[in-house]
């Protein structure tokens, strides 16, 4: 079975509160919990108040040329990222904004997600687009 059929490892935050004794927090999300609750937040990958979180555990998946992540803005609001490593890079809407999430964005990164340093550089590469989309959303809610 190839990797696309097996899936990719999830970056589960085992310390996140769950409403179930048997299910992880991202499945049994407490009422009022933010989008992507239960996945790992990478506090060491933050630029200008925007922090990266990972859904696909690219640190355990070798090689990992595509996956899912999220970003937390200055105000704690969140947006999803569906990423792949490709050239040329791109940034486009994958899902529209919602009341509790300022969209899901399809992103092409130049650098492989194989280190925290590359993840930081990849976040930095899309920061202008993220800031703009967040500002648009924040002014509308």
URJO-V12874 format. One record per backbone hydrogen bond with DSSP energy under -0.5 kcal/mol. NH is the residue of the N-H (numbers start at 1). CO is the residue of the C=O. E is the energy in kcal/mol with one decimal. If there is no record, write none. Layout:
nh	co	e
NH	CO	E
NH	CO	E
This chain:
nh	co	e
5	2	-1.0
6	2	-1.6
7	3	-2.2
11	55	-2.8
12	10	-1.2
13	38	-2.9
14	12	-1.0
16	13	-1.4
19	28	-2.4
27	24	-1.4
28	24	-2.5
29	27	-0.7
33	30	-2.2
35	100	-0.5
37	34	-1.6
39	36	-1.7
40	11	-1.9
40	54	-0.7
42	40	-0.5
42	52	-2.6
43	41	-1.3
45	42	-2.7
46	44	-0.6
47	50	-2.6
50	47	-2.2
51	49	-0.6
51	72	-2.4
52	42	-0.5
52	45	-2.5
53	70	-3.1
54	40	-2.5
55	68	-1.9
56	68	-2.5
57	9	-3.3
58	56	-1.9
60	57	-1.9
61	57	-1.2
62	60	-0.6
67	83	-2.4
69	81	-2.7
70	53	-2.3
71	79	-2.5
72	51	-2.8
73	71	-0.5
73	77	-2.9
76	73	-2.1
79	71	-1.8
80	103	-2.3
81	69	-2.7
82	105	-2.6
83	67	-2.4
83	81	-0.6
84	107	-1.7
85	65	-2.5
86	84	-0.6
86	109	-2.6
90	108	-0.7
92	106	-2.6
94	104	-3.2
95	104	-1.9
98	101	-3.5
101	98	-0.8
102	78	-2.1
103	101	-1.1
104	95	-2.0
105	80	-2.6
106	92	-3.3
107	82	-2.6
108	90	-2.4
109	84	-3.1
109	107	-0.6
113	64	-0.6
114	112	-1.8
119	115	-2.1
120	116	-2.5
121	117	-2.3
122	118	-2.7
123	119	-2.5
124	120	-2.6
125	121	-1.9
126	122	-0.9
126	123	-1.0
127	123	-0.7
127	124	-0.7
130	126	-2.5
131	127	-3.0
132	128	-1.8
133	129	-2.5
134	130	-2.9
135	131	-2.4
136	132	-2.2
137	133	-2.2
138	134	-3.4
139	135	-1.9
140	136	-0.6
140	137	-1.4
141	137	-0.9
